[in-house]
Amino acid sequence: MVRLPSHEVQHHWTRVQDMVLVEPVTITSNGCDRMVVMSADEYHRLKRRDRKVMLPADFNDADVQHLENTRAPAETHAFDSEVLR
């Protein structure tokens, strides 16, 4: 991802608009990431991937039973060290 300081974005906004059509651009302020600008198509693609948040009341008994019986595949245990700290 391209990183640009905010003052460069202000002076070259037209160029930045063309850049974000290819990939998101991170805009920095005082060397720190401040925001990311992306194309509308990329934004809409990401929004379509949003997940619906469900409350416990949204699950019926069969759903709960299925979730309780679900187990991760054995090969995922290789990543346990990443979460068990």
Buried (B, 14 or more C-beta within 10 A) or exposed (E): EEEBBEEEBEEEEEEBEEBBEEEBBEBBEEEEEEEEBBBEEBEEEEEEEEEEEEEEEEEEEEEEEEEEEEEEEEEEEEEEEEEEE
